[in-house]
Amino acid sequence: VQNKFDEIGFLAAFSGKLADHSLPEKFVPPVFNMRTEGSFYIKGEAEIDAINRQISVLKNDEVYISLKKSFKKLIKIIDEDLAEQRKKMKISKTERKIRKKVLETSLSAEDIKNFSKKLEQESYNDQFFYRELQEYYTLKTHKIQSELDVFEQKINALKKERKEKSITLQQQLFSNYTFLNQQKEPKSLLDIFNFPTVKPPAGSGECAAPKLLQYALLNDLKPICMAEFWWGISPNSEIRKHKNLYPACQSRCKPILSHMLQGITMDENLLIENLSEHQEIAVIYEDDELIVVNKPAEFLSVPGKEISDSVYTRMKEKYPEATGPLIVHRLDMSTSGILVLTKTKEAHKILQSQFIKRTVKKRYVALLDGKIQEKSGKISLPIRLDLDDRPKQLVDFEFGKKAETFWEIIQIENDKTRVYFYPITGRTHQLRVHAAHKKGLNAPIVGDDLYGKKATRLCLHAEFIEFVHPSTNEKMSFTIAPDF
């Protein structure tokens, strides 16, 4: 930052709060200190804590616990008894059918009629007994349930009160988190996240970037540049490396910073810069049905939200007579290498089926930032989109999609490891996440600006592919060496 005397200095902040809510020296204060003595937040938190204690007392009441156990035990007995009765009824029904069939050959029509009435009465008696048993058990469970309801109604009423107080407290908190821009115009979190179905995500305003800008703007300091880095061990889901630089998050920080940075001169957004504008796509094979190209790094496979230039648009322009979707599979924008396209709808359907059935063989080569000790292995880490920080992916064993990769070392080069990747599945950023995550190889791909350190390019290349030609059934394979 720069002050009014043109002196250059720096500010420091950390994201989140410390467990003891203290503020170490040399760090800027939070945008809003909710824990000042006598604040509405402390008072509201105390009220919610009091409700939590009341709920805990009710849930741990010996009578309530005993009733729950008795009710659970009774339900088990009832279910078993009714199941046994249904089983007996089924056996009786089968026996009646057999008896009727046997006697039909020896009895007169009148006797058969009388015997059928007798069997019907037996069936009716069985059903009547079953209904009576159900009613008996209903009355028995109702007695315990009514005693349980006394406790549960109180618990539910307290939970409802707690929810209402929490919502009110949260709204009050969001109103007090106000952020300035260059013109000193304040906006609360409720104003910033003023969308019909969107409310401020938890922790909004507690990240380092908004804290730094708020302090600078409050104290008439001119922001010159800013960087955020991770300190400490990596979390279990997201990929973070000690001392590596990372951009502000998308869900919480982007809307806030969009307001705070108004009026401040900034560099161009490299994320929407068309880096592929002057690049050419090399066609390495072509026939009446197929096109095989060598996609450059930092080149989209299909048009994006901000950039339309892509392999698809270039090939559509080059082959206007082509039918069908053209693109059979994709490579990440930053990944270079072999990409297969089709000129006809029929060829696309056949090739796509090969990808779906995983009969297509693919091999990638990558340069990893670090030395890998093992020679080869398999990585199984489920992946999903990081909803708070798109387009990044994270590891999630509960909700993530299955993602598997075989790998083997080619050689170690100056503290870096060259490897082959053989993806079994094809998740977004799969190889990048499996390389960088601490439960994967714990070595980001060189040049990975999302999961490692940015360089001239991402050193990941689709080097080899093998598939069956859609019309000739000939096995075809292509290899293109990387330029790194």
N, C-alpha and C positions, 0 to 999 in steps of 0.2 A: 504494500500500500504506500501511498504518497500523501504527506500532510500539506497544509497550506503554505509551508515554507519550502516546499519541494524536496523535503527529506524523505528518504526511502526507508521503510521498516517492514516488519512482518507481523502477522497475526496468526494465532494457532487455536484450533478447536478440535474437539473430538465428537463423534456421533454418539447419541444416546446419553444415558446418565450413569453415574457410578452408583454402586449398590448402597453406599451410605449417603448418597445425594450431596456429597461435598463437591467443591470446585477447586481443583489444584491451581496453583499460581501459574501465570503465563498463558492460561487458556481464557478465551472470551467467555462471558456469561451466557446462559441460555436466553433465547428470545423472550421467553416468559418463565419466570421462576414461580412455579405453582406451590412451592413449599415455604414461602415466606410466612412468618409467624402470624397466625390468625387469618390466613387466606381462606377464601371460599372452598378451595380444593381440599385443604386439610380438614375443614369442617365437614364437607360432603363425604370425604373418605372415611371419617370417623363414624358418620351415620350409617354408611354402607357396611363398615366393619361390625357395627353393633347389630345390624340385621343378620349378618353372617353368623355371629355368635348365637343369636336366637335360633337360627335354622339348625346350627350344630347341636344346640341343647335338645331341640325336639328330635333330631335324627338319632341322637345317642340316648334318648330316654329308654330305660329298661323295658317299660311296658310296650313301647312302640317296637323295639327290636324283637321282643317276645311274640307280639302279634304278627309281625312279618314272617318270623320263622314258622309259627303255627299255620299261617295262611299258605305259605309255600309247601309245607308238609301235607296239609289237607288237599291242596290242588293235585299234588303228586298221587295221593291215595285215590282221589276221585278219578283222575285220568286212568289209572291202572285198573280200577274196579269197572269203570264203564267200558274200557277196552276189553276186559275179560267177559263182560256181559254180551257185548257185540259178537265176540268170538263164539260164545255159547249159542246165541241166536242163529248165527250162520250155520253152525253144526246141526242144530235142530231143524233148520229149514232144509238142509241137505238130506237129513234122515227122513223127513216127511215126504220128500220127493221120491226117495227110494221105496218107502213103505207103500205109497200110492201106486207106484209103477208095478210092484210085485203083486199087490192085491187086485189090480185092475184085470188081470188074466183069470182070476178065480171067482170074483164076486159078480152078482147080478147088477143091473143098471141102478136099481133102487138102493142096493147096499153101497154101491160106489158113491152115489149121491150123498147118502148119510155119512159115509166115511170121509168124504171131502169136506162136509160141514164140520166134522170133528177136527180135521186137520186145520181148517180155517180158524176154529176157536182156539186151538193151541197157538197158532201164529199171533192171534189177537192178544192172548194172555201174555205171551212173551213181550210184545210191544207195549202192552199196558204196564207190565212190571218195569220195563226199561224207562218209560216216561215217569212213573212214580218215583223211581230211583233218582232220576235227574232232578225232579222237583224237590226231593228230600235233600239232595246235596246243594241245590240252589239256596234253600233256606239256611242250611248249615254255613255256607260260605258268606251269605248275606250278613249274618250276625257278626262274623269276624271283620268283614269288609266295612261295615258301618262303624265299628270301633276304630279301624285303621283310618277311615275317612276323617275322623275328628282331628287326628294328627296331620294328615296329608293336606287337608283344607287350610290348616294354619300355615303349614310349610309353603304351600303354593301361593297363599296370600302374601307371605313375606317375600317370596321370590319375585312376585309381581311388583311389590313395592320397591324391591332392590333394583329391578330392571328399570323402573320409571326414574328412580333417583340417579341411576348410572347414566341414562340417556340425558337427563337434565344437566348433570355434572359435565358430561362430555361436550354438550352443546355450549355450555358456559366456558369451558376450557378452549374450545375451538374459536369462540368469539374473542377471547383474550390473547390468542396467538395472532398478533398483527405484524405484518412485514412491510418495510418501506421499499421504495424504488429511488432512482436518482433524483426525482422531483419531490422526494419526501412524502409521497402519497401512500397512506397506509391501506392495507387490505388484510382482512382476517382470513383464517383458513376457510370459514364458511363462504366468504366472498370468492376466494380463489378456486375452491372446489364447488362452484355453483352450477352443478349439473343435475338434471332430474333424478337420475338413478345412482349418482356417485356421492359418497360422503368422504371426508378426509380419512385416508388410511391411518391406522394406529402408528404413532411415532412421528407423524408429520410435523416438521419444524424442528425436530431434534437432531437432524443430521448436521454435519460439520459445515457444509457450504452455506446454508441459510444463516447459521449462527455468525459466520465470518462476515458475510455481506451486511447483516443487520448491524453488527458492531461498527463496521466501517462507515456505513451511511449515517448512523446516529452520531458518530464522532467526526463527521466531515473529512473522512479519509477516502482517497481515490483508489479504488481497486485497480491494480496493475495486472496481476496474474494470480491464478489460484490452481492448486493441485491437491488431490486427496489420495492418501495411501493407506494400505492396510497394515496394522501392527499386531503381531502375535500369531497364534496358531490359526489354521484354516478351520472354518465351521464344517459341520458334517454334510450339509447339502450344497451350499454355494461354494464356488471355487475362489479362494482368496489366498494370495501368497504374501508372506512377510515382506514389507517395504515396497511391494509393487504398487504402481499408481492405478487408480480406477476412477471412472467417471461417476458423476452423481447419478443416483438411482432414478428410474423413470416414473414410478408410481407416486412417490412422495415428493421428490425434489423438483422434477421437471415443471409441474404447474407452479410451484412456489417461485422457482428461479426465473420462469418466464415473466413473472411480474417484477421481481427484484432487479432484473438485469435491463429493464426498460430504460433507454436513455444512455446506457453504457456501451461504448464502442467495443465490439468483439470481433474475433477472428471468424472466418467463414466456417460453417458447419461441415466438417469433412465427411460426416455420415451421409450427407445428401449431395456431395460433390461427385460428378460423373467421371470416375477415374478411367473408364473404359473407352472414352470418346475417341482417342487416337490409337486404340489397339485394333489389331486385325485378328480374325478367327481363321486358323489354318484348318482346311478340310483335308483329312488324311485318307479318307476312303469315301467312295460314292458309287452307287449303282441306281437302278430304277426304283428301289424301295428304301434304301438306307443312306444315311449321311453320318459319318463319324468325324468328329472335330476334336481339336485340341483347345479346350477353353483356357484362356489366359486367367491368371490370378486377378482378383478384384474386378470380376466381370460377372454380371448376373446371368443365371440360366434362363429365368423368365422375368418379365417386367415387374418392378417393385412399386411401392407407393410413391416414392419421390423420383426414381430414375426409371425411365421406360426402356433405355438402351439395354439389350440383352441378347443372348444367343438366339432366343426365339424370334425376336423382332428382326435380327439380322438375317436369319435363315428364311423367315417368312418373306422378306423382301427379295432375297436371292432366288428362292424357289416359289414363286407365286402360284404355280400349278399344284403344289403339294396339298393333299387333303388330310383331314384328321388333326389331332392335337399337336403333331410334330414331335414335341418333347416326350421322351419315354421315361427318363429319370433325370435327377438334378444333382448338381454339385453346389455346395455353399459358395457364395460370392467370392470369398477369399481363396478358395481351393482351385487349383489349376488341374488340367488333365483331360482324360478321354470322356467325351459325352456322345451318346448315341441318339440320333434322331431318325424319324421315319418320314417317308414321302407320301405314304398311303394310310388310310384308316385301317385297312386289313392288316398291314404289316405292324402298325402300332398296337393293335389288339393282341397279336401273337407275341410280340416282344414284351409287351407289358405283362402278359401272363407268365413269361419266363422270370421276370423280376419278382412277381408276386409269389411264385412257387420257389424262389431262391435257387434256381438252377443256373443263373448267371454267375460266373466267377469274376471277382474283382480283387485287385490288389492296389493298395496305396503305399506310397513311400513318404516318410516324414522325418524331419530332423528335430530331435527333442532337446530341450534346454536342461541338460543334466546327464549324469552317468547312470545307466540302468544296470543293476547287478545280475539279474536273471537273464537267461538266453532267450526264453520264449514263454508264452503263457496265454491265458484266456481271461478277459475282463468281463464281468457281468454286473453292471451297475444300471438300474432303471433310471430313466431320464424323463423330465417333463419341463415345460416352459416355466421360467421364473416370472410369475405374474407381476411381481414388483419391479422387475428390471429386464423388460424385453429388449432385445431378442435372446438374451442369455438363457441357457438351460441349466438346470440343477439336478442333483441326484436325489431321488425321493423313493424310498423303498415301499411306501404305502400307496402312493398315487401315480408314481412314474410308470412309463411304458418300458417293457422289457427291451434291453439293449445289450448286445453281446459282440465282442471283438476278439479275434485271435491276433497275436502279434509275435514277431520274432526280430531279434537284433541282426542288423547287417554288419555294422561296425561302429566303434567309438572314435569320434574325431574331436580332439581339443575340448574335452569336457562336455561334448555333445554326443548324443546317440542317434545314429541313423537306423530306422526301423521299417519293417514292413507291417502294414495293417491289413487284416482280412476281415472286413465287417460281415457279421452274420445277419444282423438287422441293419436298417438304414434310417436311424433317427436323426433329427436335426442336430448338428454339432456333435454327433456321437463320438467321433474319433478325437475331437478337440477336448471334450469333457473327459473321456476315458484316459487320455494322456495326462491331463492336468490335475484331475482330482486326486486327493491324498489316498483314497482307497483304490485308485487305478494305478498308473505308473508314477504319479506324483512328479511329473516332468512335463510342463507345458510345451506345446509345439513352438519352435522358434518363430517369432513374428506374430504370435497370437495376441491381437489387441483386446480380446474379450477375456481370455483366461490366463494370459501370461504377459509378455512384454512386447510392445509394438516394435517392428523392424521394417525393413524395406518391403517385405512380403511375408505372408504366411507360408511356412515351409511344409506344405501338405500338397501332395500331387497324386491324382488318380492315374497310376502308371500302366495298369494292365486290365484288360477286360476280355472275357470269353463268353460267347453265346452261340445259339443256333440260328442260322439265317432263316427268316420267316417263310421263304418260298422254296429254297433249294434244300433246306434241312442240313446244309453244310455247317460244320463247326467252324466258327470264325474267331480269331483272337487278334488283339492289337496291343502293342507296347509302345509307350512314348516315355523316354527318360526325362526326369525333372531338370530344371535349369538351376538347381541349388545343390 
